[in-house]
Amino acid sequence: MTGSRHDVVKGYCAACGAMVSRRFRPGPNGRPEATCPRCGSLERHRFLSLLLGSLSPELRDLDTVVEIAPSRQSKVLLDRLDARRRISLDVGHDSRDVDALACLTNLPLRDGSVDLLVCYHVLEHVPDDGAAMREIARVLSPRGIALLEVPIKVGVATEEDPSASPEERLRRFGQVDHVRWYGDDFDTRLADAGLASVRVTPPALVGESAVRWFRLMPHEVVWVVHPGQGSPSPLLPGDTGAGLGAAFDAVLADLATAQGRLARERDRAARLVAQRDRLRARLAAEQARRAAGVLTRLRRVVPL
């Protein structure tokens, strides 16, 4: 910041649906401009909001929506879907507020009963992730969608060791409660469990310009998953994503032009105010000089 509130680079938080004129705060591990100063959302919450919006034709008239290990920000986003039933589950290792305690490898849900399941950064904690993936496939309805996110390294295979010590897990997998770091074979693991998947990234969905505007992570990956084989959704990615990105680019280009005009008008207004203040000062000085002259002449003529 350079001092003026107009110098703050604005952004839009898709999670709380508002223009943000304050700087986004650092996130976990000091990640710059990660946290919305209004609602506390991180990049993954803002991307989730945009992803749910792009999937809205497939998310109408939802019966059951399930979230595994929910967050405060994601709960708000999923509540907006107006599903008839919202269920949040977790194993209970922390204090998060959930509807029931349950393990992802043994979900207390009927076969084919879930229309949307959101599971962000959970599978890397589960020793038997194959069983967890099969449970997801079991509970998804024929029209069901799962949104999955895991830490992944591109260009290598999954590295895992559920028997590793906490110190070894921290060194190899980044956290003491992680048992693996996924690689390029994650999609194959999903397919083996009966799940069709497609990877979606922020640039593919909304375009590079919108990634910066929405304060997203360009390399974030979310898997959009359906039960069965083949491509899970005709909406993602491809032509629709490219068209959405082009639309965002056009809108943001117009916005940048408008912001440029606004900045120029603000500069012009500031110059006019400064000019007005200088004229007022000169006028006041001239009035004071004339008043002093009149007083001097009066003293010469009339004894005071």
SULTA-V595698 format. One record per pair of residues at least 24 apart in sequence whose C-alpha atoms are under 10 Angstrom apart, sorted by sequence separation. I is the first residue (numbers start at 1). J is the second residue. If there is no record, write none. Layout:
# SULTA-V595698
I,J ; I,J
This chain:
# SULTA-V595698
12,36 ; 13,37 ; 15,39 ; 16,40 ; 49,73 ; 59,83 ; 62,86 ; 72,96 ; 104,128 ; 105,129 ; 111,135 ; 112,136 ; 114,138 ; 115,139 ; 116,140 ; 157,181 ; 158,182 ; 159,183 ; 198,222 ; 199,223 ; 200,224 ; 11,36 ; 13,38 ; 15,40 ; 16,41 ; 49,74 ; 52,77 ; 56,81 ; 69,94 ; 71,96 ; 72,97 ; 104,129 ; 105,130 ; 106,131 ; 107,132 ; 111,136 ; 112,137 ; 113,138 ; 114,139 ; 115,140 ; 116,141 ; 123,148 ; 124,149 ; 125,150 ; 156,181 ; 157,182 ; 158,183 ; 197,222 ; 198,223 ; 199,224 ; 13,39 ; 15,41 ; 45,71 ; 48,74 ; 52,78 ; 70,96 ; 71,97 ; 105,131 ; 106,132 ; 109,135 ; 111,137 ; 112,138 ; 113,139 ; 114,140 ; 115,141 ; 122,148 ; 123,149 ; 124,150 ; 156,182 ; 157,183 ; 158,184 ; 197,223 ; 198,224 ; 199,225 ; 13,40 ; 14,41 ; 15,42 ; 45,72 ; 46,73 ; 49,76 ; 69,96 ; 70,97 ; 71,98 ; 87,114 ; 104,131 ; 105,132 ; 108,135 ; 111,138 ; 112,139 ; 113,140 ; 114,141 ; 115,142 ; 116,143 ; 117,144 ; 118,145 ; 119,146 ; 120,147 ; 121,148 ; 122,149 ; 123,150 ; 124,151 ; 151,178 ; 156,183 ; 157,184 ; 158,185 ; 196,223 ; 197,224 ; 198,225 ; 13,41 ; 15,43 ; 45,73 ; 46,74 ; 49,77 ; 52,80 ; 53,81 ; 69,97 ; 70,98 ; 86,114 ; 104,132 ; 105,133 ; 106,134 ; 107,135 ; 110,138 ; 111,139 ; 112,140 ; 113,141 ; 114,142 ; 115,143 ; 116,144 ; 117,145 ; 118,146 ; 119,147 ; 120,148 ; 121,149 ; 122,150 ; 123,151 ; 124,152 ; 152,180 ; 153,181 ; 154,182 ; 155,183 ; 156,184 ; 157,185 ; 158,186 ; 196,224 ; 197,225 ; 198,226 ; 13,42 ; 14,43 ; 15,44 ; 16,45 ; 17,46 ; 44,73 ; 45,74 ; 48,77 ; 49,78 ; 52,81 ; 69,98 ; 85,114 ; 88,117 ; 103,132 ; 104,133 ; 105,134 ; 106,135 ; 107,136 ; 109,138 ; 110,139 ; 111,140 ; 112,141 ; 113,142 ; 114,143 ; 115,144 ; 116,145 ; 117,146 ; 118,147 ; 119,148 ; 120,149 ; 121,150 ; 122,151 ; 151,180 ; 152,181 ; 153,182 ; 154,183 ; 155,184 ; 156,185 ; 157,186 ; 195,224 ; 196,225 ; 197,226 ; 13,43 ; 15,45 ; 16,46 ; 41,71 ; 44,74 ; 45,75 ; 48,78 ; 68,98 ; 86,116 ; 87,117 ; 88,118 ; 89,119 ; 104,134 ; 105,135 ; 106,136 ; 109,139 ; 110,140 ; 111,141 ; 112,142 ; 113,143 ; 114,144 ; 115,145 ; 116,146 ; 117,147 ; 118,148 ; 119,149 ; 120,150 ; 121,151 ; 150,180 ; 151,181 ; 152,182 ; 153,183 ; 154,184 ; 155,185 ; 195,225 ; 196,226 ; 197,227 ; 14,45 ; 15,46 ; 41,72 ; 42,73 ; 45,76 ; 46,77 ; 49,80 ; 67,98 ; 104,135 ; 105,136 ; 107,138 ; 108,139 ; 109,140 ; 110,141 ; 112,143 ; 113,144 ; 114,145 ; 115,146 ; 116,147 ; 117,148 ; 118,149 ; 119,150 ; 120,151 ; 150,181 ; 151,182 ; 152,183 ; 153,184 ; 154,185 ; 158,189 ; 194,225 ; 195,226 ; 196,227 ; 197,228 ; 205,236 ; 13,45 ; 14,46 ; 15,47 ; 17,49 ; 40,72 ; 41,73 ; 42,74 ; 45,77 ; 69,101 ; 83,115 ; 90,122 ; 104,136 ; 107,139 ; 112,144 ; 114,146 ; 150,182 ; 151,183 ; 152,184 ; 194,226 ; 195,227 ; 196,228 ; 197,229 ; 198,230 ; 204,236 ; 205,237 ; 13,46 ; 14,47 ; 15,48 ; 16,49 ; 39,72 ; 40,73 ; 41,74 ; 69,102 ; 83,116 ; 127,160 ; 150,183 ; 152,185 ; 190,223 ; 194,227 ; 195,228 ; 196,229 ; 197,230 ; 198,231 ; 204,237 ; 205,238 ; 12,46 ; 13,47 ; 14,48 ; 15,49 ; 39,73 ; 68,102 ; 127,161 ; 128,162 ; 152,186 ; 191,225 ; 193,227 ; 194,228 ; 195,229 ; 196,230 ; 197,231 ; 198,232 ; 204,238 ; 205,239 ; 206,240 ; 207,241 ; 210,244 ; 211,245 ; 14,49 ; 15,50 ; 68,103 ; 69,104 ; 127,162 ; 190,225 ; 193,228 ; 194,229 ; 195,230 ; 196,231 ; 197,232 ; 198,233 ; 204,239 ; 205,240 ; 206,241 ; 207,242 ; 210,245 ; 213,248 ; 13,49 ; 14,50 ; 68,104 ; 124,160 ; 126,162 ; 127,163 ; 150,186 ; 187,223 ; 190,226 ; 191,227 ; 195,231 ; 196,232 ; 197,233 ; 200,236 ; 201,237 ; 204,240 ; 205,241 ; 206,242 ; 207,243 ; 209,245 ; 210,246 ; 125,162 ; 186,223 ; 190,227 ; 191,228 ; 192,229 ; 195,232 ; 196,233 ; 199,236 ; 200,237 ; 204,241 ; 205,242 ; 206,243 ; 207,244 ; 208,245 ; 209,246 ; 210,247 ; 211,248 ; 78,116 ; 124,162 ; 187,225 ; 191,229 ; 198,236 ; 199,237 ; 203,241 ; 204,242 ; 205,243 ; 206,244 ; 207,245 ; 208,246 ; 210,248 ; 14,53 ; 190,229 ; 191,230 ; 198,237 ; 202,241 ; 203,242 ; 204,243 ; 205,244 ; 206,245 ; 207,246 ; 209,248 ; 210,249 ; 213,252 ; 78,118 ; 204,244 ; 205,245 ; 206,246 ; 207,247 ; 208,248 ; 209,249 ; 200,241 ; 204,245 ; 205,246 ; 206,247 ; 207,248 ; 208,249 ; 209,250 ; 210,251 ; 203,245 ; 206,248 ; 207,249 ; 209,251 ; 210,252 ; 66,109 ; 202,245 ; 205,248 ; 206,249 ; 209,252 ; 74,118 ; 209,253 ; 74,120 ; 66,113 ; 65,113 ; 66,114 ; 70,118 ; 64,113 ; 65,114 ; 66,115 ; 67,116 ; 68,117 ; 69,118 ; 70,119 ; 71,120 ; 124,173 ; 146,195 ; 148,197 ; 63,113 ; 64,114 ; 65,115 ; 66,116 ; 67,117 ; 68,118 ; 69,119 ; 70,120 ; 125,175 ; 129,179 ; 145,195 ; 147,197 ; 149,199 ; 63,114 ; 64,115 ; 65,116 ; 66,117 ; 67,118 ; 68,119 ; 69,120 ; 124,175 ; 125,176 ; 126,177 ; 127,178 ; 128,179 ; 129,180 ; 145,196 ; 146,197 ; 148,199 ; 62,114 ; 63,115 ; 64,116 ; 65,117 ; 66,118 ; 67,119 ; 68,120 ; 69,121 ; 125,177 ; 126,178 ; 127,179 ; 145,197 ; 62,115 ; 63,116 ; 64,117 ; 65,118 ; 66,119 ; 67,120 ; 68,121 ; 69,122 ; 124,177 ; 125,178 ; 126,179 ; 127,180 ; 137,190 ; 61,115 ; 62,116 ; 68,122 ; 124,178 ; 125,179 ; 126,180 ; 136,190 ; 137,191 ; 60,115 ; 123,178 ; 124,179 ; 125,180 ; 134,189 ; 138,193 ; 140,195 ; 59,115 ; 122,178 ; 123,179 ; 124,180 ; 125,181 ; 133,189 ; 134,190 ; 137,193 ; 138,194 ; 16,73 ; 58,115 ; 59,116 ; 121,178 ; 123,180 ; 124,181 ; 133,190 ; 134,191 ; 136,193 ; 137,194 ; 138,195 ; 15,73 ; 58,116 ; 123,181 ; 124,182 ; 133,191 ; 134,192 ; 135,193 ; 136,194 ; 137,195 ; 15,74 ; 123,182 ; 130,189 ; 133,192 ; 134,193 ; 135,194 ; 136,195 ; 137,196 ; 16,76 ; 129,189 ; 130,190 ; 133,193 ; 134,194 ; 15,76 ; 16,77 ; 129,190 ; 132,193 ; 133,194 ; 134,195 ; 15,77 ; 130,192 ; 131,193 ; 133,195 ; 14,77 ; 130,193 ; 129,193 ; 152,220 ; 151,220 ; 152,221 ; 48,118 ; 150,220 ; 151,221 ; 149,220 ; 150,221 ; 149,221 ; 150,222 ; 148,221 ; 149,222 ; 150,223 ; 148,222 ; 149,223 ; 147,222 ; 148,223 ; 149,224 ; 44,120 ; 64,140 ; 146,222 ; 147,223 ; 148,224 ; 64,141 ; 146,223 ; 147,224 ; 148,225 ; 145,223 ; 146,224 ; 147,225 ; 65,144 ; 67,146 ; 145,224 ; 146,225 ; 147,226 ; 64,144 ; 65,145 ; 66,146 ; 67,147 ; 145,225 ; 146,226 ; 62,143 ; 65,146 ; 144,225 ; 145,226 ; 146,227 ; 62,144 ; 144,226 ; 145,227 ; 143,226 ; 144,227 ; 59,143 ; 142,226 ; 143,227 ; 58,143 ; 59,144 ; 140,225 ; 141,226 ; 142,227 ; 58,144 ; 59,145 ; 140,226 ; 141,227 ; 142,228 ; 58,145 ; 140,227 ; 145,232 ; 137,225 ; 139,227 ; 144,232 ; 145,233 ; 136,225 ; 137,226 ; 138,227 ; 143,232 ; 55,145 ; 136,226 ; 137,227 ; 136,227 ; 137,228 ; 134,227 ; 52,147 ; 51,147 ; 48,147 ; 120,222 ; 120,223 ; 44,149 ; 118,224 ; 117,225 ; 116,225 ; 116,226 ; 115,226 ; 112,227 ; 51,200 ; 51,201 ; 51,202 ; 54,205 ; 50,202 ; 54,206 ; 47,201 ; 48,202 ; 51,205 ; 47,202 ; 50,205 ; 51,206 ; 50,206 ; 44,202 ; 47,205 ; 43,202 ; 47,206 ; 47,211 ; 50,214 ; 47,214 ; 43,211 ; 46,214 ; 47,215 ; 46,215 ; 47,216 ; 55,224 ; 46,216 ; 47,217 ; 43,214 ; 44,215 ; 45,216 ; 46,217 ; 51,222 ; 43,215 ; 44,216 ; 42,215 ; 43,216 ; 44,217 ; 47,220 ; 51,224 ; 42,216 ; 43,217 ; 47,221 ; 48,222 ; 42,217 ; 43,218 ; 47,222 ; 58,233 ; 44,220 ; 43,220 ; 44,221 ; 58,235 ; 44,222 ; 55,233 ; 57,235 ; 36,215 ; 35,215 ; 55,235 ; 34,215 ; 54,235 ; 55,236 ; 33,215 ; 34,216 ; 54,236 ; 32,215 ; 33,216 ; 34,217 ; 51,236 ; 54,240 ; 54,241 ; 54,244 ; 24,215 ; 20,214 ; 19,214 ; 12,210 ; 11,210 ; 14,213 ; 15,214 ; 12,212 ; 13,213 ; 14,214 ; 11,212 ; 12,213 ; 13,214 ; 14,215 ; 11,213 ; 12,214 ; 13,215 ; 14,216 ; 10,213 ; 11,214 ; 12,215 ; 13,216 ; 9,213 ; 10,214 ; 11,215 ; 7,263 ; 6,263 ; 6,266
